Amino acid sequence: MSDLKNIVSLLIVFAVVFASCGILFHQSINRNKFVIDKNGLKRFLEGQYVSSVGLLRASTTVYPDNITIYIVNDNVLAAKALIVLASPLTFKIIAELNNEYSGGWNGKIDVLLGRDIPDTFYSSYNLLVKEIDGYKVVWEKLNYSSPITDWYNYADLLVYHALDKLLQGSRREAEESFINLTKMWDGYGFRDKAYYETQTYAVYKCALFIYLYRALQYAGSKIINDYSYIYDKCLSIIAKAQDPKYGGIHTDYRVVDGEIVVEGDMNTETTSIVVLALYSNYPKIIGEHAEPTL
């Protein structure tokens, strides 16, 4: 009887989130000839599943992420991404997150799934929860004694801030963050503080730009129209970063003689953000919270 109740509960969760994600059944996105294989994204994420843990590992070959399972950001995002991709694995992942980790939220990337986050950003630390069959299960937690005072120098935090402002109903403040984000664009990627520390561009920040662009579009913003060229370039970078064999999205890239050179392992978090940015209904849900500016 308890098993039946668990199944029914999961079906209810699936139905609710299924509706909120706005499942899209086309197989690829093709804008200006940049094609992203939706089936490949699904195939990669499903291949990351570790059955003995009930969650997805972070990457494929690069140590230590190939043996690390992050509750959040990876699995919280992947659970919703797999719903968008209509994968049956989502039942198991959501059940594991809910039963063992209270959903796994961390107060930062939650906003990508339509949840309000604190107005202050904080540094984070990784808490080792357990080890199973050679895998380390890690939970990224916020360090509330270490606020990030220069959050506006980071492209991802600008996006999270903007989305949170949309949830609060302020399109104007979200647009301000969007404009600051575009100022980091150099024609190839976002040169934020993290870029200057690593000298590499992050693919997921292109996905976040597209996510915010769509959210502002649903909020009725007109300023985004002047930056559609960034949208298209980001889409082309994501398409180039998708592995042609395994379907996952590689994490990083550099520019060599004017050409994009993809680097880094395929990654669960990056792939999940791409799915949510391109295929889910979350940008629409968040954008429609904002009041139109007359």
C-alpha positions, -999 to 999 in steps of 0.1 A, spaced: 0 0 0 28 24 9 45 16 -25 12 25 -43 10 58 -24 45 66 -34 38 59 -70 6 80 -69 25 109 -53 52 107 -79 26 107 -107 10 138 -92 44 155 -90 52 145 -125 19 159 -138 23 192 -121 59 198 -132 52 184 -167 26 211 -171 49 238 -157 78 228 -180 57 232 -211 69 200 -229 80 206 -264 79 176 -287 100 188 -317 133 171 -319 157 201 -325 160 238 -324 170 254 -357 175 291 -358 198 305 -384 209 270 -393 223 262 -358 209 228 -349 207 213 -314 198 177 -311 172 173 -284 173 135 -285 211 137 -279 206 159 -248 182 133 -234 205 104 -243 234 120 -225 215 129 -193 200 94 -191 235 79 -196 247 99 -165 223 81 -142 239 60 -114 213 34 -104 229 25 -71 226 62 -60 195 72 -78 211 104 -92 232 116 -121 270 120 -119 285 154 -129 306 145 -159 320 117 -180 358 114 -179 374 142 -160 383 134 -124 369 140 -98 336 151 -114 333 118 -132 328 101 -98 310 130 -81 273 133 -78 261 168 -70 227 170 -54 225 206 -65 231 222 -90 232 191 -111 204 168 -100 179 195 -91 182 209 -126 185 176 -143 153 163 -127 133 191 -143 153 189 -176 145 152 -179 108 160 -174 110 184 -203 127 156 -223 99 132 -213 123 107 -196 110 81 -172 141 86 -151 127 117 -136 105 97 -113 135 81 -97 155 113 -94 127 134 -79 119 106 -55 155 104 -44 158 142 -40 125 145 -21 130 114 2 167 120 10 175 157 5 142 176 10 142 185 -27 179 195 -27 173 232 -31 202 256 -23 187 291 -26 205 301 -58 197 281 -90 162 276 -76 152 307 -94 157 289 -128 128 267 -116 105 296 -107 114 298 -69 122 330 -51 158 333 -39 175 356 -13 183 391 -24 219 385 -13 242 361 -30 266 340 -9 297 320 -15 292 282 -14 309 251 -1 306 215 -9 293 191 18 303 154 14 271 136 22 281 100 16 301 76 -6 285 47 -25 301 23 -49 331 46 -55 309 77 -61 309 108 -38 275 124 -32 280 162 -26 256 189 -16 265 225 -25 255 247 4 255 285 8 279 300 33 257 327 49 288 342 66 303 350 32 282 373 11 293 380 -25 294 418 -26 305 421 -62 279 397 -76 273 421 -105 307 412 -119 295 376 -126 273 369 -157 254 340 -140 246 360 -109 233 389 -131 209 364 -147 197 350 -114 192 385 -100 172 395 -131 150 364 -130 144 370 -93 133 406 -100 109 393 -127 94 369 -101 90 399 -79 72 418 -107 99 443 -116 107 442 -153 127 474 -151 152 460 -126 155 428 -147 162 449 -178 189 468 -159 207 435 -151 202 423 -187 219 455 -201 248 450 -176 251 414 -189 253 425 -225 281 449 -216 302 418 -207 297 404 -242 328 406 -264 315 390 -295 325 355 -285 313 351 -249 308 368 -215 340 383 -201 330 384 -165 352 382 -134 353 344 -137 366 346 -173 395 368 -162 404 342 -136 404 313 -160 408 328 -195 380 305 -207 344 311 -216 316 290 -200 289 275 -223 263 276 -196 264 314 -195 253 314 -231 224 292 -221 216 316 -192 215 345 -216 190 328 -238 169 319 -207 168 355 -195 162 368 -231 131 345 -233 119 355 -199 121 392 -207 104 385 -240 74 370 -222 75 400 -198 69 423 -228 104 438 -229 114 457 -260 151 463 -252 160 426 -259 154 432 -297 186 451 -299 205 421 -287 191 393 -308 226 389 -324 239 378 -290 211 353 -288 220 338 -321 257 337 -314 250 319 -281 228 294 -298 256 287 -323 281 282 -295 258 258 -277 253 238 -309 290 237 -315 296 226 -278 272 196 -282 291 164 -285 281 148 -319 284 113 -305 271 114 -269 248 144 -271 260 162 -240 271 198 -238 308 205 -232 315 230 -205 341 255 -218 355 271 -249 383 294 -260 388 316 -291 418 308 -312 424 329 -343 388 340 -343 374 305 -341 355 288 -312 375 259 -298 354 237 -275 370 224 -243 361 206 -211 341 175 -204 305 169 -211 286 181 -181 252 173 -164 247 208 -151 255 226 -184 234 202 -204 204 206 -180 206 244 -182 206 242 -220 175 221 -219 157 244 -195 167 275 -214 157 262 -248 128 238 -243 111 245 -210 83 268 -201 100 282 -171 111 315 -188 75 321 -198 63 314 -162 89 337 -147 85 365 -173 47 366 -169 52 376 -133 65 410 -143 41 439 -147 43 456 -181 60 490 -181 38 516 -198 
